[in-house]
Every structure is written in structure tokens, then in C-alpha cells.
Amino acid sequence: MKSMLTGLFIAAAIGLVSWSAGNSAWSYEATGLLGAACWAFSGMFLNSFVSGTRVRANFATESETDRSDQTNWAFALFLTGLPLLVWAYAAYVLSRPS
């Protein structure tokens, strides 16, 4: 839950800076980029982008504590990126001309 609040706070801060600068495009570009980066790092922590042989090799050399820490970090980054991407989508839809 703290991760989602962190993501929401970051998105609101970027939205406030974007609004004060008068550039609405910056809001959805920055939050979308940060949200995508959070999800990419989450996938890296979960070994989502490697083959099965590498996953087995990593599994054999890591301790249970390491795997647990990686999973916790991946979950936290996923939850941080979720409100950022929702904010980016909402800002994009709301900033389009009718």
C-alpha cells in the first residue's frame, strides 16, 4: 500500500509541476516513462526477460532470502508504477483536444 501511495504522490507532484509550467504533455510523458521504468525493473527483478536456463542457474545460486527480497522489490515497483501509468493515461485522455 505504501508503494501505491508513493506512486500516487510522485504522479501528483509531476502533475503539479506540469500544470504550473503550463505544459500538460509533460505530465503524461514523465509519469508514463517513470511507470514503464518501474514495471521494467519489476520484470527484471522477477527474471521475466531471461530464458529458463538462466532462471534455473540463478535459482541454484541464490538463497531463499535473496529470492524473497527480489520478489518484494518487484512487487513494490509494480505497485509504484501502477498509479503512474494510470495517471499518464488519464492525463493523456484529458489533454487531447475534443
ROSE-4610 file (N, C-alpha, C; in Angstrom, 1 decimal, always signed):
// ROSE-4610
residu = [M/M/M/K/K/K/S/S/S/M/M/M/L/L/L/T/T/T/G/G/G/L/L/L/F/F/F/I/I/I/A/A/A/A/A/A/A/A/A/I/I/I/G/G/G/L/L/L/V/V/V/S/S/S/W/W/W/S/S/S/A/A/A/G/G/G/N/N/N/S/S/S/A/A/A/W/W/W/S/S/S/Y/Y/Y/E/E/E/A/A/A/T/T/T/G/G/G/L/L/L/L/L/L/G/G/G/A/A/A/A/A/A/C/C/C/W/W/W/A/A/A/F/F/F/S/S/S/G/G/G/M/M/M/F/F/F/L/L/L/N/N/N/S/S/S/F/F/F/V/V/V/S/S/S/G/G/G/T/T/T/R/R/R/V/V/V/R/R/R/A/A/A/N/N/N/F/F/F/A/A/A/T/T/T/E/E/E/S/S/S/E/E/E/T/T/T/D/D/D/R/R/R/S/S/S/D/D/D/Q/Q/Q/T/T/T/N/N/N/W/W/W/A/A/A/F/F/F/A/A/A/L/L/L/F/F/F/L/L/L/T/T/T/G/G/G/L/L/L/P/P/P/L/L/L/L/L/L/V/V/V/W/W/W/A/A/A/Y/Y/Y/A/A/A/A/A/A/Y/Y/Y/V/V/V/L/L/L/S/S/S/R/R/R/P/P/P/S/S/S]
num = [1/1/1/2/2/2/3/3/3/4/4/4/5/5/5/6/6/6/7/7/7/8/8/8/9/9/9/10/10/10/11/11/11/12/12/12/13/13/13/14/14/14/15/15/15/16/16/16/17/17/17/18/18/18/19/19/19/20/20/20/21/21/21/22/22/22/23/23/23/24/24/24/25/25/25/26/26/26/27/27/27/28/28/28/29/29/29/30/30/30/31/31/31/32/32/32/33/33/33/34/34/34/35/35/35/36/36/36/37/37/37/38/38/38/39/39/39/40/40/40/41/41/41/42/42/42/43/43/43/44/44/44/45/45/45/46/46/46/47/47/47/48/48/48/49/49/49/50/50/50/51/51/51/52/52/52/53/53/53/54/54/54/55/55/55/56/56/56/57/57/57/58/58/58/59/59/59/60/60/60/61/61/61/62/62/62/63/63/63/64/64/64/65/65/65/66/66/66/67/67/67/68/68/68/69/69/69/70/70/70/71/71/71/72/72/72/73/73/73/74/74/74/75/75/75/76/76/76/77/77/77/78/78/78/79/79/79/80/80/80/81/81/81/82/82/82/83/83/83/84/84/84/85/85/85/86/86/86/87/87/87/88/88/88/89/89/89/90/90/90/91/91/91/92/92/92/93/93/93/94/94/94/95/95/95/96/96/96/97/97/97/98/98/98]
x = [+0.8/+0.0/+0.9/+2.0/+2.9/+3.4/+3.7/+4.2/+3.2/+1.9/+0.9/+0.8/+0.9/+0.8/+2.1/+3.2/+4.4/+4.2/+3.7/+3.5/+2.5/+1.4/+0.4/+1.0/+1.8/+2.5/+3.4/+4.2/+5.1/+4.3/+3.2/+2.4/+1.7/+1.3/+0.7/+1.7/+2.9/+4.0/+4.3/+4.4/+4.7/+3.6/+2.3/+1.2/+1.2/+1.5/+1.5/+2.6/+3.8/+4.9/+4.5/+3.9/+3.4/+2.4/+1.4/+0.4/+0.9/+1.8/+2.4/+3.2/+3.9/+4.7/+3.8/+2.6/+1.7/+1.9/+2.5/+2.8/+2.2/+1.0/+0.2/+0.8/+1.5/+2.1/+3.2/+3.9/+5.0/+4.5/+3.2/+2.7/+2.5/+1.9/+1.8/+3.0/+3.9/+5.2/+6.1/+6.2/+7.1/+6.5/+5.2/+4.6/+4.6/+4.3/+4.3/+5.7/+6.7/+8.1/+8.5/+8.2/+8.6/+7.8/+6.5/+5.7/+6.2/+6.6/+7.1/+8.5/+9.3/+10.6/+10.4/+9.4/+9.1/+8.7/+7.9/+7.4/+8.6/+9.4/+10.6/+11.5/+11.8/+12.7/+12.0/+10.7/+10.0/+10.1/+10.0/+10.2/+11.6/+12.6/+14.0/+14.2/+13.6/+13.8/+13.2/+12.1/+11.4/+12.0/+13.1/+13.7/+12.7/+11.9/+10.9/+11.4/+12.6/+13.1/+14.3/+14.5/+15.5/+15.0/+15.8/+15.4/+15.3/+14.7/+14.5/+15.8/+16.8/+18.1/+18.8/+18.7/+19.2/+18.5/+17.1/+16.4/+16.8/+17.0/+17.4/+18.8/+19.7/+21.0/+21.0/+20.1/+20.0/+19.4/+18.4/+17.7/+18.7/+19.6/+20.6/+21.6/+21.9/+23.0/+22.5/+21.2/+20.6/+20.1/+20.1/+19.5/+18.0/+17.3/+15.8/+15.6/+16.5/+16.3/+16.5/+17.5/+17.7/+16.4/+15.9/+14.7/+13.5/+13.4/+12.3/+12.4/+13.7/+13.9/+13.6/+14.1/+13.8/+12.3/+11.6/+10.1/+9.5/+9.9/+9.3/+9.6/+10.9/+11.2/+10.4/+10.2/+9.4/+8.0/+7.4/+6.0/+5.9/+6.8/+6.8/+6.9/+7.8/+8.0/+6.8/+6.2/+4.9/+3.8/+3.7/+2.6/+3.0/+4.2/+4.6/+4.3/+4.5/+4.3/+2.9/+2.0/+0.6/-0.1/-0.1/-0.7/+0.0/+1.3/+1.9/+1.4/+1.2/+0.7/-0.8/-1.6/-3.0/-3.0/-2.2/-2.1/-1.8/-0.8/-0.3/-1.5/-2.2/-3.3/-4.4/-4.7/-5.8/-5.3/-4.1/-3.6/-3.6/-3.3/-3.3/-4.7/-5.6/-7.0/-7.6/-7.3/-7.9/-7.2/-6.0/-5.3/-5.5/-6.1/-6.4/-7.5/-7.3/-8.4/-9.6/-10.8/-12.0/-12.3]
y = [-1.2/+0.0/+1.3/+1.2/+2.4/+2.6/+1.6/+1.7/+2.4/+2.1/+2.8/+4.2/+4.5/+5.9/+6.7/+6.0/+6.7/+7.0/+6.1/+6.3/+7.4/+7.4/+8.5/+9.9/+9.9/+11.2/+11.7/+10.8/+11.2/+11.7/+11.0/+11.4/+12.8/+13.0/+14.3/+15.4/+15.1/+16.1/+16.5/+15.5/+15.7/+16.5/+16.1/+16.8/+18.3/+18.5/+19.9/+20.7/+20.2/+20.9/+21.1/+20.1/+20.3/+21.3/+21.3/+22.3/+23.7/+23.9/+25.2/+25.7/+24.8/+25.2/+25.4/+25.0/+25.1/+24.2/+23.0/+22.0/+20.7/+20.5/+19.3/+18.0/+18.1/+17.0/+16.4/+17.3/+16.8/+15.8/+16.1/+15.3/+13.8/+13.6/+12.2/+11.5/+12.3/+11.8/+11.3/+12.2/+11.9/+10.7/+10.8/+9.7/+8.4/+8.5/+7.2/+6.6/+7.5/+6.9/+6.4/+7.0/+6.5/+5.2/+5.2/+4.0/+2.8/+3.1/+2.0/+1.5/+2.4/+2.1/+1.2/+1.6/+0.8/-0.6/-0.7/-2.1/-2.9/-2.2/-2.9/-3.4/-2.6/-3.0/-4.2/-4.1/-5.1/-6.5/-6.4/-7.6/-8.1/-7.2/-7.7/-8.4/-7.9/-8.5/-9.9/-10.1/-11.4/-12.3/-11.9/-12.7/-13.0/-12.0/-12.2/-12.2/-11.5/-11.3/-12.2/-13.3/-14.2/-15.6/-16.5/-17.8/-18.7/-19.8/-20.8/-21.3/-21.5/-21.9/-21.0/-19.7/-18.7/-18.6/-18.8/-18.7/-19.9/-21.1/-22.2/-22.0/-21.4/-21.1/-20.1/-19.1/-18.1/-18.7/-19.6/-20.2/-21.1/-21.7/-22.6/-21.8/-20.6/-19.8/-18.8/-18.5/-17.6/-18.2/-17.5/-18.1/-17.7/-18.3/-18.1/-16.6/-16.1/-14.7/-13.7/-14.0/-13.2/-13.2/-14.4/-14.5/-13.8/-13.9/-13.2/-11.7/-11.2/-9.8/-9.3/-10.1/-9.7/-9.6/-10.6/-10.6/-9.4/-9.1/-8.0/-6.7/-6.5/-5.3/-5.2/-6.4/-6.4/-6.0/-6.5/-6.2/-4.7/-4.2/-2.8/-1.9/-2.2/-1.4/-1.5/-2.7/-2.8/-2.0/-2.0/-1.1/+0.3/+0.7/+2.1/+2.6/+1.7/+2.1/+2.1/+1.4/+1.3/+2.7/+3.5/+4.8/+5.7/+5.6/+6.4/+6.2/+4.9/+4.7/+5.0/+4.9/+5.3/+6.8/+7.5/+9.0/+9.4/+8.7/+9.0/+8.9/+7.8/+7.5/+8.6/+8.9/+9.9/+11.3/+11.6/+12.9/+13.0/+11.9/+11.9/+12.0/+11.3/+11.4/+12.7/+13.3/+14.6/+15.8/+15.6/+16.7/+16.7/+15.7/+15.6/+16.6/+17.3/+18.2/+17.3/+17.9/+17.2/+17.0]
z = [+0.0/+0.0/+0.0/+0.7/+0.7/-0.7/-1.4/-2.8/-3.7/-3.6/-4.4/-4.0/-2.7/-2.3/-2.7/-2.8/-3.3/-4.7/-5.5/-6.9/-7.2/-6.3/-6.5/-6.1/-5.1/-4.7/-5.8/-6.4/-7.4/-8.6/-9.0/-10.1/-9.8/-8.6/-8.3/-8.3/-7.8/-7.9/-9.3/-10.2/-11.6/-12.2/-11.9/-12.4/-12.0/-10.7/-10.2/-10.9/-11.1/-11.8/-13.2/-13.9/-15.3/-15.4/-14.5/-14.5/-14.3/-13.3/-13.1/-14.2/-14.9/-16.1/-17.3/-17.3/-18.4/-19.6/-19.3/-20.3/-19.9/-20.4/-20.0/-20.6/-21.7/-22.3/-21.4/-20.7/-19.8/-18.8/-18.3/-17.2/-17.7/-18.8/-19.2/-19.8/-20.3/-20.8/-19.6/-18.6/-17.5/-16.6/-16.3/-15.5/-16.3/-17.5/-18.3/-18.4/-18.6/-18.6/-17.3/-16.2/-14.9/-14.5/-14.9/-14.7/-15.5/-16.7/-17.6/-17.0/-16.5/-15.9/-14.7/-13.9/-12.7/-13.0/-14.0/-14.5/-15.1/-15.8/-16.4/-15.4/-14.4/-13.3/-12.5/-12.3/-11.7/-12.4/-13.7/-14.5/-14.4/-14.4/-14.2/-12.9/-11.8/-10.5/-10.5/-11.3/-11.4/-12.4/-13.1/-14.2/-15.3/-15.6/-16.7/-18.1/-18.2/-19.6/-19.9/-19.2/-19.5/-19.7/-20.3/-20.7/-19.4/-19.6/-18.5/-17.9/-18.8/-18.3/-17.4/-17.7/-16.8/-15.5/-15.6/-14.4/-13.4/-14.0/-13.2/-12.6/-13.4/-12.9/-11.8/-11.9/-10.9/-9.6/-9.8/-8.7/-7.9/-8.6/-7.9/-7.1/-7.6/-6.9/-5.9/-5.9/-4.9/-3.7/-2.6/-1.4/-1.4/-0.5/-0.3/+0.1/+0.9/+1.3/+0.1/-0.7/-1.9/-2.8/-3.0/-3.9/-3.3/-2.0/-1.3/-1.4/-1.2/-1.4/-2.8/-3.8/-5.2/-5.4/-5.0/-5.2/-4.5/-3.3/-2.6/-3.3/-3.8/-4.6/-5.9/-6.5/-7.8/-7.5/-6.5/-6.2/-5.8/-5.0/-4.7/-5.9/-6.8/-8.0/-8.9/-9.0/-9.8/-9.3/-7.9/-7.3/-7.4/-7.4/-7.6/-9.0/-10.0/-11.4/-11.8/-11.1/-11.4/-11.4/-10.3/-10.3/-11.3/-11.5/-12.5/-13.9/-14.3/-15.6/-15.7/-14.7/-14.7/-14.8/-14.1/-14.2/-15.6/-16.2/-17.6/-18.6/-18.4/-19.3/-19.2/-17.9/-17.6/-18.1/-17.9/-18.4/-19.9/-20.5/-22.0/-22.5/-22.0/-22.5/-22.2/-21.0/-20.7/-21.4/-21.9/-22.6/-24.1/-24.6/-26.1/-26.4/-27.6/-28.0/-28.4/-28.1/-28.4/-29.9]
